Every structure is written in structure tokens, then in C-alpha cells.
Amino acid sequence: MKTLELDLGERSYPIYIGSALLAQPELLTRHIKGTRVAIVTNETVAPLYLDQVTKIAAAYDPISIVLPDGEQYKSWEWLNRIFDRLLEERCDRQVTLIALGGGVIGDMTGFAAACYQRGVPFIQIPTTLLAQVDSSVGGKTGINHPLGKNMIGAFYQPECVIIDSDTLKSLPDEELSAGLAEVIKYGLIRDVEFLQWLETNMGKLLARDPEALTTAIFRSCQHKAEVVAADEREAGQRALLNLGHTFGHAIETGMGYGNWLHGEGVAAGMAMAADLSWRMGWIDREDVDRVQLVLAAARLPVRAPEAITVERFTELMSVDKKVMAGKLRLVLLHALGDAFISDNFDETKLRETLAACRGADVKTPDRSLA
């Protein structure tokens, strides 16, 4: 097991990374506060791990809240189902919520914990690669709105994050690839050596080699922890973690939540950010090709859906958390491993990118790139 500390002063917490961590009950129980536990999970994860976590928390009169699986359920309606159950069970401030699942479950459970009785503790046990390397770390919680993804939420930190890499054995291939999009992101924004490592080891990651996965998860969480510790509420450099996300969120919203996995949208979005950076003269065409190659090697799309027109893309991107004073800000690249935030880009070149980076059958990677 490896342990990272996310340094936020009195609100600091550990991130445990390793295999068979759910077989170490003390990792979880030492962070439970109060007398009750509510485990929030979904219909896919519950049959796999709910009994195990329930047994660990047996001394805390545990209840389980099982939601449907999918991005389309990350909404007010299903958030209220969590509150309904907590109130029906007469849970007070002595309850600790446990998020057992992927990014949707983690985001919703964290937001529920932030709101319920004005704040109760929660613990993250992410079971997808995307949640393990990104959404479970850093305290971003929330739900989607029909007009925009993740537009309603709160910054609220967990008591700990327990990343058991064994849970990835049950992860579908497309969700493993979706998680690799967020792993690749760290190489593109701040660590070109890590990007090189990913290019070399992508085959091992797709084959679920335990050592390769642990290395990728640890280095990703290390980057996330460093950025969040320096900028918890995204006043500055934390926004760099959103490379590709403004494009990607537009894809997810435009196609209907759940039709594209978050990581798939981010992958296409990172390819689009690289394309715009090239059109602005900040990176070379070879850099764009390299971004597309590593994404395709991870079995990820490098183009957005043809169904979303340039005009619709522009409209969707205008409803984004990085819009300030009515001006869209994007995370772009000075070089691979060197990202920056800018509102100083040519709108015409943005439209050129939106037009050029769309294509048919876009969720099937372009094998010609491999």
C-alpha cells in the first residue's frame, strides 16, 4: 500500500492506494465519525462490494442506498433519494456517508454530505479508474443540470480516500479507457515524462497489469493532491485540471448524459484543445499528432460527434464554470506538459477547431493513428 497526504491544514486527509485494501477493515473504520454509516452505491457496484463494506461497518448500524447506474441519474431527483433515506432512517449528524462507486456516486454522495444537516463526514471508496485518479480526490462534489454539467455543487473534502486497485478487475473495458483519459491529462498539463511513460506502458495498462496500474494511479493522485493543496477552490492553477473538459462537457450535455462516458468526452476535448493550440501557433502539428496517438492507443475517441453543430457547440460551451464576465476561458497548451488558461484565443480559429474535429463513428478510435 502507498499513502499520499492531501495537505489542507486541519482538513488534510490520506489517500490509500493498493490492492486488497477492502480486506483491511481498519483503513475504513479509523475514519468513520459518529455512530451511523450510510453506504451510497449503485446497482452495478452493489452486488460486487456492498456486502464487504457493510460487514466492515457492522458496528455502525449501516444502511445502504442503492441508486441506478449512469450519468443521467446525477440529478436533483436522485440526490433527493439519498436525503429521503437518511431522513427515513432518522440519521442525525452522527452519520458518516460512504461513497462506494464511480465518479457519479462520489460526486453525489459528497454533495449530499455537504448539504445534509449542513454537513456530515463522508469517505470515498472509488471503484472506477476515472474516480480513483480524479473525481474522488480534491473535494469537488455536485450534480448535473439539463443546461450544464456539474453546475450545481460544493467544495467538500472527504475524511479519506481508499483506492483498492482490485476493484478495477470488474471494470468494463470502455470504462478503463475512460479513466485513462484523466491519467493522460496529467502528462499533458504538467508532466511530459509521465506522458512518455504512458506512451511506453499503455499496453500494460490496458491489460490491467497491477504494477503499471498502481504506478499510474499513484502518480495521477500525486499530481491532483499537489494542485488541490495549492488551489483548493479553483481560483488559479486547479483550473488546469480541466484540460479538454469544456469541450468534453459540451459533448456530454449535447449528446444527452450517459451517451458518452465522461472520459470519452474529455479525450475528444483534449484532442480539440491541442488542435486549437496548434492553430494559435503555440504547439507544433507533431504535438497534436502525439496527443491523438496516445489517446487512440488508450482506445479513446479523438473527434467529437458530427451531430453537434459548430453553433450548438459554441452555445453549450458558453454554459461553463470557466466563463468569467461573459468570456470563455479554455485550458490550452504552450507545450506538451505545459498547460495554461487563456481567454486570449482567436474565435475564428476556435470555430475552425470545432468544425475540423468532428467526425463519424467517433467513439471508435482511429486505428490509422496506432
N, C-alpha and C positions, 0 to 999 in steps of 0.2 A: 504493500500500500504506500502511496505517496500522498503527502498532505501539503496543501497550499493554504496560506492565510490571506484573506482579503482584508486589508488594513483600512478600517474605517473608525479608528479610535475605539470608543466604548461599544460600537456596533460591529466590531470586527467579528469574522466568523471563519471556520475552517471549511476547506473543500477537500473531501477524501476521495481518492482516485485509486481503483484497483479492482481485482477480481474477487468474487465471493464475499463482498462486503456485507451483503444481506445475511450472511451466515455469522456475522459478528454483531450480535444484538446491542452490545454496549455502545457502539458507534451512534446508534439512533437514540437509545434510552437516555444517554447522558445529556441530550439536547432537548428532551421533552420537558416543557414547563407546565406546571399545574397538575390537574387531576384527571383530565379527559383528553382523548385523542379522537380526531375525526380524519379519516383517511379518504381523500378525494382521488378518484381514479376514473378510468373509462372501461367500456365493455370489452375492449381488446386486451388491455393490460390486466384487468381484474382476475381472469382465470389463470394467469401466469404467476402473479406475485402478491395478490391481495392477501391470501391466507398466510403467507410467510410474514408479511409486515404486521398483520393483525395479531399473530402469535407473539411477535416481539413486543407489541404494545399491549399485551393482555392485561397488565396490571393497571392500565389507564382507562378501563371501561370503554374500549374503542367502538366507534361506529364507522360505517363505510358509506360513502356517497359515490355511486357509480353513474357516470354520465355517458351519453353517446360519444363515439369516437369521430372526430373530424373538426376542421377549422370552422365549418358552418355553425357549430354549436358554441363558439366562443362569443356569446352574446348575453345581453341583459336577461333574457328569458332563462337561460340555463345557469347563469350566475345566481339568479334568484332561487333556483332549485337547491343550491348549496345553502343559502340562508334559510330556506324553508326547513330543511332537515336539521340544521343547527338549532333552530327555534323549537321545532317539534320535539327534539331530544333535550330541550331545556339546557343547552350548553351555555355556560357563562364565560367570564374572562379567564377561567382556569382551563380553557381548552387550547390545545395545540393542533393546528391543521397540518396534515402531511400531504404533499403533492406527490403522487405516485403515477408517473406517466410522462408524456412528451411535453412539448412547449405549450400546447393549448391548456393542458391540465395545470402545468406550473404557473402560467400567467393568470389563469382564473382563480386558482387556489390562493396565490399571493394577493390578488386584488380582494378576494373575499376576506382574507386575514386582515388586510389593511382597513377594511370597512367594518367588519363585524365588531359590534360594541366598541367602535372607534379604535380597534387594533388589538389583535391577539397574535401570539407567536405562530410561525409556520416553518416547516422543514421541506427541503427539496430532495426528492429521490427521482432524478430524471432517468427515463428508460429508453430514450432515443438518442442517437449521436448528436443531432442538432441541439436538443435540450442540454445534453451533457457539456457541449463545448461553447454554448452561447446563452440560451434563454434562462437557464437555471441559475446563472451567476450574474450578480450585479443589481438585483432588486427591481428590475422593470417588470411591472405587473399590469394586467389590463384585459380589455375585451375589444372586439371589433364593433364598428358601426357600419351600416349599409353604405355610407358615403366615404368611409375611410378606415383603413386597418390600424388597429392599436391606438385609436384616437382618444380612448377613454381609459384612464388607469391611474396608477400611483407608483412612485418610487417607494419600495418597502422591502427591506432586506430580510432574508431568512435567518434562522438560527444556525444552520449548517447546510451543506450540500453533500449528499452521499452518491457518488458516481460508481456504480457497480458495473464494470465493463462486461460482465457475463450477461447482462440483460440485452446486449446487442446481438446475442446468438439467435434471438427470436425476432429480430427486426427484419422486415421485408427489404429486399434489395434496393427498391426505389427510395425507401426512407434512409437507408445507409448512405446512398448517393446524395440525398438532400442534405444530410448532415455534413458531408464532405464539402459542400459549398461554403458553409460557415468556417470550416477549417482552412480552406484555400484563402478565404478572405483575410485571415491574419497574415498570411505570407504576402499578399498583395498590398496591404496597408502599412506594414511596419517590419517585415522580417523576410527579406529576399532569400536568406539562407534556408529558412524553413520552407519557402516556396520550392527551392531546389530539392530539398529533402522529399517533399511531397511528389514532385515530378518523378523522382527515382523510386519511391516506395508506394506509388498509387496501386500497383498490382497487389501488394501485400495488404493494403488497407481494404481493398475490395474483397480480398479473400478472407478478411477478418482475422488476420494474424494478430494474436494477443499483444505481442510486444510492440508492433507497429501502431496498433490502436491506442495502447496506453501512452506511447510517446506523443501521438497526435493530440490526444485528449489533454494530456498534461501541458504541452506547450501552448495549446489554444487557451486553456483556463489560465495559464500564467499570464498570457497577453491580456486577457479580459480582466483579470484581477488587477494588473498594473494600471490599466486605463481607468477602471472604475474607481480605484483608490485615489487617483489624481483628479477625477472629474465625475463624481457620483451622479450628479443631476444633469449631465449633458450640457453644461454651459460652454464647453470648448471641445477638447480633443476626443471626448467619448463619442461625439457625433461621427468620428472617423469610422467607428464600428459599423456604420450604416452604408458602407460601400455597396452599391448595387441595390440598396433597399428601396429607394424612392421609385426606381423603375420597377423593381420586383413587387412592391406593394400595389402599384398601379395594375400590374398583371393579375395579381390575386383578386383585387377588387373587381377589375373589369371582366374577368372570366367567371366570377362567382366563387365565393370562399369554398375551398375544398377541391376545386377542379385542378388547380396547380398546387403542389406542395410548396411551402414557404421557401425551402432551399432551392427548388426548381426556379421560382421567380427570382430569387437572389442571384442565382447563377447567370440567367439571361441578363439580369440587371447589371452584373459586374462586367459582362462582355460589352454591354451598351456603354457603361461608364468608360471602359477602355477605348472604345471606338470614338466617343466624344473627346476624350483626352488627346487622341491622335489627331482628330480633325482640328483641334485647337493648337496643335503643334507642340504639345507637351511631352508626348512619348512617340517612339518610332512605330512603324507598321509591324515590325518584327515583335514588338512588345504585345501588340494586340493579338497577333497570331499565337504568341506564347500563352496568353490568358485563355484564348479559345481552346488551345491544345490541352491544357491541364484540366479545364472544365470537361471537355469531351472525354478525356481519359478517365474521369470520375463518373462517366455516364450521365452527364448533366446537359441540359439544353443550352445553346449559346445564342438562340434567337427568341424573340417574343412572338406571341400569336399574331398571325395575319388578321385575325378577327378584330383586333383593337386598332382602330384607325389612328393616324397621327393626331387628329383633332381630339379624339377620345383620350388618347394617352396624355396629351397636354392637360386636358381637363382633370383627369384623375391625379396627375402629379401635382396639381395646384392644391389638392387637399392632402397636405403632408406636414408632419411635425416640424420639418426643417424650413418651411416657408416662414419668412420673417418680414414684417412690414410689406406684405404682398409680393415679396420677391423670393423666387425659388432658389434654394441653395442645394448644391449637389456635392457629393464626395467624389473627387476625381484624382487623377494620378499625375504627379510630376515625373515619377519613375516607378518601376515595379519595386514594391517595398517602401514607397514614399507617397502616401496619400495626403490630400488636403481638402479643405472645404471652401467652395467658391460660389459666389453668385455672379462672378465676372466671366461669363461664357457667352458666346455668340448664340442668340436664339435661333438664327438660321441654321447654324451647324447642329444645334440640338434637334431641330426638325429633320435634318439630314440623317442624323443617327436614328431617330425614331422610324424613319422611312426605310433605312437600309438594313436595320437589324430585326426585321420581322420576316417570317417565313413559314412555309407549310410543314406539317408534321414536326413541329419544333420541339416536342418533348422526346423525340428520338435523337440522340446525339449524332452529329455529322461524322460518320465513320471515315470520311476522307481526311478529317483532321488528324486522325490517330496514326 
